[in-house]
């Protein structure tokens, strides 16, 4: 993952990491640490509880995260951190209508 500043067209930070199996994401860094809260089980046809996304610290620029996984919609589709937002933002996951009931790891 990288934090890109469109005004200077430079990558400010880079993070490298892996999925911490099964449901939490944690990145070891060169750049900012971004921690995703636990994702509890939820049924097809429902929406997940709110899931936290926390930046290691507030930043003096805009950070946009775009979560994606086949068969799921993320609400909101882009998670944005700015100088005026909290260090923690929240999103929800909603299975698409054609998602087959099963166990998925996001």
Biopython code that builds the backbone (N, CA, C, O; Angstrom):
import numpy as np
from Bio.PDB.StructureBuilder import StructureBuilder

atoms = [
    (1, "UNK", "N", (0.833, -1.153, 0.000)),
    (1, "UNK", "CA", (0.000, 0.000, 0.000)),
    (1, "UNK", "C", (0.888, 1.228, 0.000)),
    (1, "UNK", "O", (1.975, 1.215, 0.577)),
    (2, "UNK", "N", (0.436, 2.271, -0.635)),
    (2, "UNK", "CA", (1.200, 3.502, -0.686)),
    (2, "UNK", "C", (0.285, 4.693, -0.438)),
    (2, "UNK", "O", (-0.901, 4.653, -0.765)),
    (3, "UNK", "N", (0.837, 5.743, 0.135)),
    (3, "UNK", "CA", (0.130, 7.005, 0.308)),
    (3, "UNK", "C", (0.698, 7.948, -0.752)),
    (3, "UNK", "O", (1.890, 8.255, -0.758)),
    (4, "UNK", "N", (-0.175, 8.397, -1.641)),
    (4, "UNK", "CA", (0.219, 9.208, -2.785)),
    (4, "UNK", "C", (-0.315, 10.621, -2.620)),
    (4, "UNK", "O", (-1.496, 10.802, -2.325)),
    (5, "UNK", "N", (0.525, 11.615, -2.804)),
    (5, "UNK", "CA", (0.125, 13.019, -2.743)),
    (5, "UNK", "C", (-0.070, 13.522, -4.166)),
    (5, "UNK", "O", (0.911, 13.756, -4.872)),
    (6, "UNK", "N", (-1.333, 13.695, -4.611)),
    (6, "UNK", "CA", (-1.570, 14.098, -5.998)),
    (6, "UNK", "C", (-1.053, 15.505, -6.304)),
    (6, "UNK", "O", (-0.745, 15.804, -7.458)),
    (7, "UNK", "N", (-0.951, 16.375, -5.294)),
    (7, "UNK", "CA", (-0.490, 17.739, -5.572)),
    (7, "UNK", "C", (0.989, 17.765, -5.946)),
    (7, "UNK", "O", (1.400, 18.568, -6.783)),
    (8, "UNK", "N", (1.793, 16.894, -5.332)),
    (8, "UNK", "CA", (3.223, 16.830, -5.670)),
    (8, "UNK", "C", (3.548, 15.639, -6.557)),
    (8, "UNK", "O", (4.671, 15.506, -7.044)),
    (9, "UNK", "N", (2.562, 14.777, -6.765)),
    (9, "UNK", "CA", (2.719, 13.562, -7.560)),
    (9, "UNK", "C", (3.856, 12.684, -7.033)),
    (9, "UNK", "O", (4.661, 12.150, -7.795)),
    (10, "UNK", "N", (3.894, 12.555, -5.701)),
    (10, "UNK", "CA", (4.917, 11.729, -5.064)),
    (10, "UNK", "C", (4.269, 10.751, -4.095)),
    (10, "UNK", "O", (3.226, 11.035, -3.507)),
    (11, "UNK", "N", (4.910, 9.590, -3.939)),
    (11, "UNK", "CA", (4.499, 8.623, -2.935)),
    (11, "UNK", "C", (5.154, 9.053, -1.627)),
    (11, "UNK", "O", (6.378, 9.147, -1.541)),
    (12, "UNK", "N", (4.321, 9.318, -0.593)),
    (12, "UNK", "CA", (4.834, 9.808, 0.677)),
    (12, "UNK", "C", (5.267, 8.676, 1.601)),
    (12, "UNK", "O", (6.301, 8.771, 2.262)),
    (13, "UNK", "N", (4.479, 7.611, 1.646)),
    (13, "UNK", "CA", (4.771, 6.468, 2.507)),
    (13, "UNK", "C", (4.437, 5.194, 1.762)),
    (13, "UNK", "O", (3.555, 5.188, 0.904)),
    (14, "UNK", "N", (5.128, 4.124, 2.079)),
    (14, "UNK", "CA", (4.801, 2.800, 1.559)),
    (14, "UNK", "C", (4.696, 1.852, 2.740)),
    (14, "UNK", "O", (5.519, 1.884, 3.655)),
    (15, "UNK", "N", (3.682, 1.014, 2.707)),
    (15, "UNK", "CA", (3.533, -0.017, 3.726)),
    (15, "UNK", "C", (3.524, -1.365, 3.038)),
    (15, "UNK", "O", (2.995, -1.511, 1.936)),
    (16, "UNK", "N", (4.099, -2.325, 3.679)),
    (16, "UNK", "CA", (4.129, -3.680, 3.151)),
    (16, "UNK", "C", (3.568, -4.569, 4.233)),
    (16, "UNK", "O", (3.884, -4.382, 5.408)),
    (17, "UNK", "N", (2.752, -5.524, 3.871)),
    (17, "UNK", "CA", (2.212, -6.383, 4.899)),
    (17, "UNK", "C", (1.445, -7.534, 4.330)),
    (17, "UNK", "O", (1.345, -7.708, 3.115)),
    (18, "UNK", "N", (0.911, -8.309, 5.217)),
    (18, "UNK", "CA", (0.124, -9.460, 4.821)),
    (18, "UNK", "C", (-1.137, -9.483, 5.643)),
    (18, "UNK", "O", (-1.242, -8.831, 6.682)),
    (19, "UNK", "N", (-2.071, -10.228, 5.168)),
    (19, "UNK", "CA", (-3.303, -10.432, 5.901)),
    (19, "UNK", "C", (-2.997, -11.255, 7.137)),
    (19, "UNK", "O", (-2.396, -12.325, 7.037)),
    (20, "UNK", "N", (-3.399, -10.774, 8.291)),
    (20, "UNK", "CA", (-3.240, -11.552, 9.510)),
    (20, "UNK", "C", (-4.441, -12.482, 9.588)),
    (20, "UNK", "O", (-5.515, -12.077, 10.032)),
    (21, "UNK", "N", (-4.268, -13.689, 9.173)),
    (21, "UNK", "CA", (-5.332, -14.671, 9.050)),
    (21, "UNK", "C", (-6.073, -14.807, 10.374)),
    (21, "UNK", "O", (-5.394, -14.858, 11.399)),
    (22, "UNK", "N", (-7.373, -14.870, 10.449)),
    (22, "UNK", "CA", (-8.257, -14.845, 9.302)),
    (22, "UNK", "C", (-8.898, -13.488, 9.026)),
    (22, "UNK", "O", (-9.265, -13.238, 7.877)),
    (23, "UNK", "N", (-9.057, -12.588, 10.012)),
    (23, "UNK", "CA", (-9.915, -11.440, 9.718)),
    (23, "UNK", "C", (-9.363, -10.083, 10.098)),
    (23, "UNK", "O", (-10.134, -9.125, 10.126)),
    (24, "UNK", "N", (-8.124, -9.939, 10.384)),
    (24, "UNK", "CA", (-7.608, -8.609, 10.706)),
    (24, "UNK", "C", (-6.453, -8.292, 9.776)),
    (24, "UNK", "O", (-5.673, -9.171, 9.409)),
    (25, "UNK", "N", (-6.356, -7.054, 9.409)),
    (25, "UNK", "CA", (-5.267, -6.650, 8.542)),
    (25, "UNK", "C", (-4.307, -5.806, 9.372)),
    (25, "UNK", "O", (-4.740, -4.897, 10.080)),
    (26, "UNK", "N", (-3.035, -6.088, 9.298)),
    (26, "UNK", "CA", (-2.032, -5.313, 10.013)),
    (26, "UNK", "C", (-0.812, -5.184, 9.105)),
    (26, "UNK", "O", (-0.315, -6.182, 8.583)),
    (27, "UNK", "N", (-0.341, -3.978, 8.919)),
    (27, "UNK", "CA", (0.796, -3.752, 8.036)),
    (27, "UNK", "C", (2.030, -3.376, 8.843)),
    (27, "UNK", "O", (1.961, -2.526, 9.730)),
    (28, "UNK", "N", (3.162, -4.012, 8.535)),
    (28, "UNK", "CA", (4.444, -3.586, 9.080)),
    (28, "UNK", "C", (4.993, -2.591, 8.098)),
    (28, "UNK", "O", (4.749, -2.718, 6.898)),
    (29, "UNK", "N", (5.712, -1.623, 8.553)),
    (29, "UNK", "CA", (5.921, -0.490, 7.711)),
    (29, "UNK", "C", (7.312, -0.009, 7.486)),
    (29, "UNK", "O", (8.277, -0.289, 8.198)),
    (30, "UNK", "N", (7.320, 0.730, 6.445)),
    (30, "UNK", "CA", (8.150, 1.851, 6.094)),
    (30, "UNK", "C", (7.332, 3.125, 6.342)),
    (30, "UNK", "O", (7.905, 4.163, 6.674)),
    (31, "UNK", "N", (6.017, 3.065, 6.189)),
    (31, "UNK", "CA", (5.141, 4.240, 6.307)),
    (31, "UNK", "C", (4.234, 4.112, 7.505)),
    (31, "UNK", "O", (4.595, 3.500, 8.510)),
    (32, "UNK", "N", (3.070, 4.683, 7.398)),
    (32, "UNK", "CA", (2.096, 4.673, 8.485)),
    (32, "UNK", "C", (1.547, 3.274, 8.737)),
    (32, "UNK", "O", (1.414, 2.469, 7.814)),
    (33, "UNK", "N", (1.236, 3.004, 9.974)),
    (33, "UNK", "CA", (0.558, 1.759, 10.313)),
    (33, "UNK", "C", (-0.946, 2.011, 10.200)),
    (33, "UNK", "O", (-1.465, 2.992, 10.733)),
    (34, "UNK", "N", (-1.627, 1.119, 9.504)),
    (34, "UNK", "CA", (-3.082, 1.177, 9.366)),
    (34, "UNK", "C", (-3.627, -0.109, 9.948)),
    (34, "UNK", "O", (-3.261, -1.200, 9.510)),
    (35, "UNK", "N", (-4.504, 0.015, 10.938)),
    (35, "UNK", "CA", (-5.037, -1.158, 11.621)),
    (35, "UNK", "C", (-6.531, -1.258, 11.341)),
    (35, "UNK", "O", (-7.277, -0.299, 11.540)),
    (36, "UNK", "N", (-6.960, -2.433, 10.875)),
    (36, "UNK", "CA", (-8.361, -2.714, 10.609)),
    (36, "UNK", "C", (-8.900, -3.524, 11.781)),
    (36, "UNK", "O", (-8.291, -4.516, 12.182)),
    (37, "UNK", "N", (-10.044, -3.105, 12.335)),
    (37, "UNK", "CA", (-10.642, -3.812, 13.456)),
    (37, "UNK", "C", (-11.153, -5.189, 13.065)),
    (37, "UNK", "O", (-11.189, -5.539, 11.885)),
    (38, "UNK", "N", (-11.547, -5.962, 14.065)),
    (38, "UNK", "CA", (-12.077, -7.308, 13.825)),
    (38, "UNK", "C", (-13.315, -7.252, 12.940)),
    (38, "UNK", "O", (-14.133, -6.337, 13.033)),
    (39, "UNK", "N", (-13.425, -8.259, 12.081)),
    (39, "UNK", "CA", (-14.599, -8.394, 11.218)),
    (39, "UNK", "C", (-15.372, -9.610, 11.733)),
    (39, "UNK", "O", (-14.958, -10.751, 11.531)),
    (40, "UNK", "N", (-16.479, -9.353, 12.389)),
    (40, "UNK", "CA", (-17.302, -10.426, 12.944)),
    (40, "UNK", "C", (-18.078, -11.127, 11.835)),
    (40, "UNK", "O", (-18.350, -10.535, 10.790)),
    (41, "UNK", "N", (-18.431, -12.384, 12.065)),
    (41, "UNK", "CA", (-19.252, -13.126, 11.101)),
    (41, "UNK", "C", (-20.599, -12.433, 10.914)),
    (41, "UNK", "O", (-21.156, -11.868, 11.855)),
    (42, "UNK", "N", (-21.110, -12.485, 9.691)),
    (42, "UNK", "CA", (-22.457, -11.983, 9.421)),
    (42, "UNK", "C", (-23.029, -12.763, 8.256)),
    (42, "UNK", "O", (-22.290, -13.317, 7.442)),
    (43, "UNK", "N", (-24.345, -12.805, 8.180)),
    (43, "UNK", "CA", (-25.037, -13.642, 7.203)),
    (43, "UNK", "C", (-25.227, -12.911, 5.876)),
    (43, "UNK", "O", (-25.313, -11.683, 5.837)),
    (44, "UNK", "N", (-25.290, -13.687, 4.786)),
    (44, "UNK", "CA", (-25.637, -13.138, 3.479)),
    (44, "UNK", "C", (-27.031, -12.529, 3.609)),
    (44, "UNK", "O", (-27.907, -13.099, 4.260)),
    (45, "UNK", "N", (-27.226, -11.379, 2.991)),
    (45, "UNK", "CA", (-28.511, -10.687, 3.092)),
    (45, "UNK", "C", (-28.524, -9.649, 4.198)),
    (45, "UNK", "O", (-29.494, -8.903, 4.331)),
    (46, "UNK", "N", (-27.457, -9.587, 5.000)),
    (46, "UNK", "CA", (-27.348, -8.581, 6.049)),
    (46, "UNK", "C", (-26.088, -7.752, 5.795)),
    (46, "UNK", "O", (-25.349, -7.999, 4.842)),
    (47, "UNK", "N", (-25.862, -6.789, 6.644)),
    (47, "UNK", "CA", (-24.672, -5.948, 6.558)),
    (47, "UNK", "C", (-23.869, -6.133, 7.830)),
    (47, "UNK", "O", (-24.437, -6.324, 8.905)),
    (48, "UNK", "N", (-22.557, -6.077, 7.713)),
    (48, "UNK", "CA", (-21.694, -6.251, 8.881)),
    (48, "UNK", "C", (-21.905, -5.131, 9.892)),
    (48, "UNK", "O", (-22.501, -4.099, 9.583)),
    (49, "UNK", "N", (-21.407, -5.353, 11.098)),
    (49, "UNK", "CA", (-21.311, -4.270, 12.069)),
    (49, "UNK", "C", (-20.279, -3.278, 11.542)),
    (49, "UNK", "O", (-19.569, -3.573, 10.581)),
    (50, "UNK", "N", (-20.193, -2.105, 12.165)),
    (50, "UNK", "CA", (-19.183, -1.137, 11.765)),
    (50, "UNK", "C", (-17.794, -1.688, 12.084)),
    (50, "UNK", "O", (-17.574, -2.250, 13.156)),
    (51, "UNK", "N", (-16.873, -1.526, 11.157)),
    (51, "UNK", "CA", (-15.502, -2.024, 11.282)),
    (51, "UNK", "C", (-14.583, -0.798, 11.310)),
    (51, "UNK", "O", (-14.672, 0.071, 10.444)),
    (52, "UNK", "N", (-13.711, -0.738, 12.298)),
    (52, "UNK", "CA", (-12.844, 0.433, 12.441)),
    (52, "UNK", "C", (-11.596, 0.328, 11.565)),
    (52, "UNK", "O", (-11.072, -0.759, 11.322)),
    (53, "UNK", "N", (-11.141, 1.488, 11.101)),
    (53, "UNK", "CA", (-9.877, 1.621, 10.391)),
    (53, "UNK", "C", (-9.156, 2.771, 11.085)),
    (53, "UNK", "O", (-9.663, 3.891, 11.128)),
    (54, "UNK", "N", (-7.973, 2.493, 11.629)),
    (54, "UNK", "CA", (-7.252, 3.499, 12.405)),
    (54, "UNK", "C", (-5.878, 3.754, 11.800)),
    (54, "UNK", "O", (-5.112, 2.824, 11.548)),
    (55, "UNK", "N", (-5.580, 5.025, 11.573)),
    (55, "UNK", "CA", (-4.234, 5.416, 11.156)),
    (55, "UNK", "C", (-3.382, 5.549, 12.413)),
    (55, "UNK", "O", (-3.879, 5.898, 13.484)),
    (56, "UNK", "N", (-2.115, 5.272, 12.267)),
    (56, "UNK", "CA", (-1.184, 5.363, 13.390)),
    (56, "UNK", "C", (-1.208, 6.764, 14.015)),
    (56, "UNK", "O", (-1.095, 6.911, 15.232)),
    (57, "UNK", "N", (-1.351, 7.761, 13.190)),
    (57, "UNK", "CA", (-1.424, 9.139, 13.677)),
    (57, "UNK", "C", (-2.167, 9.989, 12.662)),
    (57, "UNK", "O", (-2.308, 9.606, 11.501)),
    (58, "UNK", "N", (-2.643, 11.152, 13.110)),
    (58, "UNK", "CA", (-3.282, 12.074, 12.178)),
    (58, "UNK", "C", (-2.234, 12.563, 11.192)),
    (58, "UNK", "O", (-1.054, 12.676, 11.526)),
    (59, "UNK", "N", (-2.675, 12.849, 9.984)),
    (59, "UNK", "CA", (-1.742, 13.263, 8.938)),
    (59, "UNK", "C", (-2.157, 14.616, 8.358)),
    (59, "UNK", "O", (-3.344, 14.945, 8.354)),
    (60, "UNK", "N", (-1.197, 15.401, 7.869)),
    (60, "UNK", "CA", (-1.511, 16.721, 7.310)),
    (60, "UNK", "C", (-1.855, 16.672, 5.816)),
    (60, "UNK", "O", (-1.621, 17.637, 5.089)),
    (61, "UNK", "N", (-2.403, 15.561, 5.373)),
    (61, "UNK", "CA", (-2.781, 15.393, 3.979)),
    (61, "UNK", "C", (-3.938, 14.409, 3.930)),
    (61, "UNK", "O", (-4.316, 13.847, 4.958)),
    (62, "UNK", "N", (-4.499, 14.196, 2.757)),
    (62, "UNK", "CA", (-5.631, 13.289, 2.600)),
    (62, "UNK", "C", (-5.144, 11.872, 2.307)),
    (62, "UNK", "O", (-4.258, 11.661, 1.478)),
    (63, "UNK", "N", (-5.742, 10.905, 3.006)),
    (63, "UNK", "CA", (-5.474, 9.487, 2.772)),
    (63, "UNK", "C", (-6.794, 8.845, 2.365)),
    (63, "UNK", "O", (-7.800, 9.005, 3.056)),
    (64, "UNK", "N", (-6.796, 8.116, 1.244)),
    (64, "UNK", "CA", (-7.987, 7.407, 0.793)),
    (64, "UNK", "C", (-7.683, 5.925, 0.713)),
    (64, "UNK", "O", (-6.694, 5.517, 0.103)),
    (65, "UNK", "N", (-8.538, 5.117, 1.332)),
    (65, "UNK", "CA", (-8.422, 3.664, 1.276)),
    (65, "UNK", "C", (-9.615, 3.148, 0.490)),
    (65, "UNK", "O", (-10.747, 3.577, 0.716)),
    (66, "UNK", "N", (-9.364, 2.225, -0.436)),
    (66, "UNK", "CA", (-10.429, 1.657, -1.259)),
    (66, "UNK", "C", (-10.472, 0.154, -1.027)),
    (66, "UNK", "O", (-9.737, -0.591, -1.676)),
    (67, "UNK", "N", (-11.328, -0.308, -0.104)),
    (67, "UNK", "CA", (-11.414, -1.753, 0.134)),
    (67, "UNK", "C", (-12.130, -2.443, -1.015)),
    (67, "UNK", "O", (-13.015, -1.864, -1.644)),
    (68, "UNK", "N", (-11.741, -3.681, -1.285)),
    (68, "UNK", "CA", (-12.429, -4.436, -2.330)),
    (68, "UNK", "C", (-12.290, -5.927, -2.072)),
    (68, "UNK", "O", (-11.275, -6.395, -1.557)),
    (69, "UNK", "N", (-13.318, -6.654, -2.437)),
    (69, "UNK", "CA", (-13.329, -8.116, -2.391)),
    (69, "UNK", "C", (-14.458, -8.563, -3.307)),
    (69, "UNK", "O", (-15.553, -8.002, -3.262)),
    (70, "UNK", "N", (-14.204, -9.555, -4.127)),
    (70, "UNK", "CA", (-15.208, -10.057, -5.060)),
    (70, "UNK", "C", (-16.435, -10.546, -4.305)),
    (70, "UNK", "O", (-16.323, -11.322, -3.355)),
    (71, "UNK", "N", (-17.605, -10.087, -4.732)),
    (71, "UNK", "CA", (-18.858, -10.530, -4.128)),
    (71, "UNK", "C", (-19.338, -9.662, -2.979)),
    (71, "UNK", "O", (-20.350, -9.980, -2.354)),
    (72, "UNK", "N", (-18.629, -8.561, -2.680)),
    (72, "UNK", "CA", (-18.995, -7.715, -1.550)),
    (72, "UNK", "C", (-18.965, -6.251, -1.940)),
    (72, "UNK", "O", (-18.179, -5.832, -2.789)),
    (73, "UNK", "N", (-19.841, -5.476, -1.299)),
    (73, "UNK", "CA", (-19.864, -4.033, -1.456)),
    (73, "UNK", "C", (-19.411, -3.434, -0.138)),
    (73, "UNK", "O", (-19.807, -3.903, 0.930)),
    (74, "UNK", "N", (-18.589, -2.405, -0.206)),
    (74, "UNK", "CA", (-18.087, -1.739, 0.993)),
    (74, "UNK", "C", (-18.759, -0.381, 1.126)),
    (74, "UNK", "O", (-18.875, 0.363, 0.152)),
    (75, "UNK", "N", (-19.199, -0.066, 2.332)),
    (75, "UNK", "CA", (-19.925, 1.170, 2.610)),
    (75, "UNK", "C", (-19.173, 1.971, 3.672)),
    (75, "UNK", "O", (-19.114, 1.520, 4.816)),
    (76, "UNK", "N", (-18.610, 3.102, 3.366)),
    (76, "UNK", "CA", (-18.558, 3.739, 2.058)),
    (76, "UNK", "C", (-17.545, 3.033, 1.164)),
    (76, "UNK", "O", (-16.697, 2.290, 1.660)),
    (77, "UNK", "N", (-17.622, 3.255, -0.149)),
    (77, "UNK", "CA", (-16.691, 2.583, -1.065)),
    (77, "UNK", "C", (-15.253, 3.100, -0.951)),
    (77, "UNK", "O", (-14.309, 2.389, -1.297)),
    (78, "UNK", "N", (-15.086, 4.318, -0.473)),
    (78, "UNK", "CA", (-13.759, 4.888, -0.231)),
    (78, "UNK", "C", (-13.748, 5.447, 1.188)),
    (78, "UNK", "O", (-14.635, 6.210, 1.571)),
    (79, "UNK", "N", (-12.740, 5.061, 1.960)),
    (79, "UNK", "CA", (-12.584, 5.542, 3.333)),
    (79, "UNK", "C", (-11.560, 6.664, 3.276)),
    (79, "UNK", "O", (-10.417, 6.453, 2.870)),
    (80, "UNK", "N", (-11.975, 7.862, 3.686)),
    (80, "UNK", "CA", (-11.124, 9.038, 3.542)),
    (80, "UNK", "C", (-10.735, 9.611, 4.894)),
    (80, "UNK", "O", (-11.580, 9.807, 5.768)),
    (81, "UNK", "N", (-9.453, 9.874, 5.052)),
    (81, "UNK", "CA", (-8.918, 10.562, 6.224)),
    (81, "UNK", "C", (-8.395, 11.917, 5.744)),
    (81, "UNK", "O", (-7.659, 11.983, 4.760)),
    (82, "UNK", "N", (-8.769, 12.991, 6.430)),
    (82, "UNK", "CA", (-8.257, 14.321, 6.113)),
    (82, "UNK", "C", (-7.743, 14.956, 7.397)),
    (82, "UNK", "O", (-7.773, 14.343, 8.464)),
    (83, "UNK", "N", (-7.278, 16.171, 7.280)),
    (83, "UNK", "CA", (-6.775, 16.864, 8.465)),
    (83, "UNK", "C", (-7.889, 17.137, 9.467)),
    (83, "UNK", "O", (-7.614, 17.355, 10.647)),
    (84, "UNK", "N", (-9.147, 17.128, 9.017)),
    (84, "UNK", "CA", (-10.255, 17.434, 9.915)),
    (84, "UNK", "C", (-11.020, 16.201, 10.412)),
    (84, "UNK", "O", (-11.943, 16.338, 11.215)),
    (85, "UNK", "N", (-10.653, 15.006, 9.950)),
    (85, "UNK", "CA", (-11.352, 13.807, 10.413)),
    (85, "UNK", "C", (-10.597, 13.164, 11.568)),
    (85, "UNK", "O", (-9.425, 13.454, 11.807)),
    (86, "UNK", "N", (-11.290, 12.293, 12.271)),
    (86, "UNK", "CA", (-10.654, 11.553, 13.359)),
    (86, "UNK", "C", (-9.617, 10.588, 12.801)),
    (86, "UNK", "O", (-9.579, 10.302, 11.604)),
    (87, "UNK", "N", (-8.793, 10.107, 13.691)),
    (87, "UNK", "CA", (-7.757, 9.131, 13.351)),
    (87, "UNK", "C", (-8.377, 7.770, 13.028)),
    (87, "UNK", "O", (-7.741, 6.935, 12.385)),
    (88, "UNK", "N", (-9.615, 7.549, 13.472)),
    (88, "UNK", "CA", (-10.335, 6.303, 13.210)),
    (88, "UNK", "C", (-11.588, 6.606, 12.391)),
    (88, "UNK", "O", (-12.359, 7.508, 12.718)),
    (89, "UNK", "N", (-11.774, 5.829, 11.314)),
    (89, "UNK", "CA", (-12.968, 5.898, 10.490)),
    (89, "UNK", "C", (-13.608, 4.508, 10.508)),
    (89, "UNK", "O", (-12.990, 3.546, 10.963)),
    (90, "UNK", "N", (-14.836, 4.404, 10.018)),
    (90, "UNK", "CA", (-15.565, 3.131, 10.045)),
    (90, "UNK", "C", (-16.147, 2.820, 8.680)),
    (90, "UNK", "O", (-16.471, 3.717, 7.901)),
    (91, "UNK", "N", (-16.271, 1.520, 8.405)),
    (91, "UNK", "CA", (-16.933, 1.077, 7.182)),
    (91, "UNK", "C", (-17.734, -0.180, 7.507)),
    (91, "UNK", "O", (-17.586, -0.774, 8.575)),
    (92, "UNK", "N", (-18.589, -0.572, 6.555)),
    (92, "UNK", "CA", (-19.379, -1.797, 6.681)),
    (92, "UNK", "C", (-19.224, -2.609, 5.405)),
    (92, "UNK", "O", (-18.867, -2.080, 4.352)),
    (93, "UNK", "N", (-19.497, -3.900, 5.518)),
    (93, "UNK", "CA", (-19.421, -4.803, 4.368)),
    (93, "UNK", "C", (-20.805, -5.379, 4.123)),
    (93, "UNK", "O", (-21.491, -5.794, 5.057)),
    (94, "UNK", "N", (-21.208, -5.402, 2.861)),
    (94, "UNK", "CA", (-22.509, -5.961, 2.484)),
    (94, "UNK", "C", (-22.291, -6.967, 1.360)),
    (94, "UNK", "O", (-21.757, -6.608, 0.311)),
    (95, "UNK", "N", (-22.697, -8.223, 1.561)),
    (95, "UNK", "CA", (-22.583, -9.198, 0.463)),
    (95, "UNK", "C", (-23.512, -8.803, -0.683)),
    (95, "UNK", "O", (-24.631, -8.344, -0.455)),
    (96, "UNK", "N", (-23.042, -8.984, -1.905)),
    (96, "UNK", "CA", (-23.892, -8.735, -3.067)),
    (96, "UNK", "C", (-24.990, -9.790, -3.119)),
    (96, "UNK", "O", (-24.860, -10.849, -2.505)),
    (97, "UNK", "N", (-26.062, -9.512, -3.842)),
    (97, "UNK", "CA", (-27.209, -10.431, -3.921)),
    (97, "UNK", "C", (-26.825, -11.808, -4.451)),
    (97, "UNK", "O", (-27.437, -12.808, -4.076)),
    (98, "UNK", "N", (-25.813, -11.870, -5.323)),
    (98, "UNK", "CA", (-25.434, -13.153, -5.909)),
    (98, "UNK", "C", (-24.297, -13.861, -5.158)),
    (98, "UNK", "O", (-23.764, -14.858, -5.646)),
    (99, "UNK", "N", (-23.927, -13.360, -3.990)),
    (99, "UNK", "CA", (-22.880, -13.993, -3.195)),
    (99, "UNK", "C", (-23.420, -15.266, -2.557)),
    (99, "UNK", "O", (-24.445, -15.237, -1.875)),
    (100, "UNK", "N", (-22.742, -16.362, -2.773)),
    (100, "UNK", "CA", (-23.164, -17.661, -2.257)),
    (100, "UNK", "C", (-22.828, -17.744, -0.760)),
    (100, "UNK", "O", (-21.711, -17.411, -0.364)),
    (101, "UNK", "N", (-23.779, -18.181, 0.073)),
    (101, "UNK", "CA", (-23.469, -18.336, 1.496)),
    (101, "UNK", "C", (-22.290, -19.293, 1.686)),
    (101, "UNK", "O", (-22.309, -20.421, 1.193)),
    (102, "UNK", "N", (-21.291, -18.842, 2.387)),
    (102, "UNK", "CA", (-20.070, -19.613, 2.626)),
    (102, "UNK", "C", (-19.230, -18.844, 3.628)),
    (102, "UNK", "O", (-19.680, -17.829, 4.159)),
    (103, "UNK", "N", (-18.050, -19.295, 3.886)),
    (103, "UNK", "CA", (-17.118, -18.559, 4.730)),
    (103, "UNK", "C", (-16.104, -17.866, 3.840)),
    (103, "UNK", "O", (-15.455, -18.514, 3.019)),
    (104, "UNK", "N", (-15.961, -16.552, 3.994)),
    (104, "UNK", "CA", (-15.035, -15.763, 3.202)),
    (104, "UNK", "C", (-14.060, -15.081, 4.139)),
    (104, "UNK", "O", (-14.426, -14.704, 5.253)),
    (105, "UNK", "N", (-12.839, -14.921, 3.704)),
    (105, "UNK", "CA", (-11.844, -14.203, 4.468)),
    (105, "UNK", "C", (-11.476, -12.958, 3.697)),
    (105, "UNK", "O", (-10.993, -13.031, 2.567)),
    (106, "UNK", "N", (-11.705, -11.818, 4.313)),
    (106, "UNK", "CA", (-11.485, -10.535, 3.650)),
    (106, "UNK", "C", (-10.271, -9.872, 4.272)),
    (106, "UNK", "O", (-9.894, -8.772, 3.869)),
]
sb = StructureBuilder()
sb.init_structure("model")
sb.init_model(0)
sb.init_chain("A")
sb.init_seg("    ")
for serial, (resi, resn, name, xyz) in enumerate(atoms, 1):
    if name == "N":
        sb.init_residue(resn, " ", resi, " ")
    sb.init_atom(name, np.array(xyz, "f"), 0.0, 1.0, " ", f" {name:<3s}", serial, name[0])
structure = sb.get_structure()
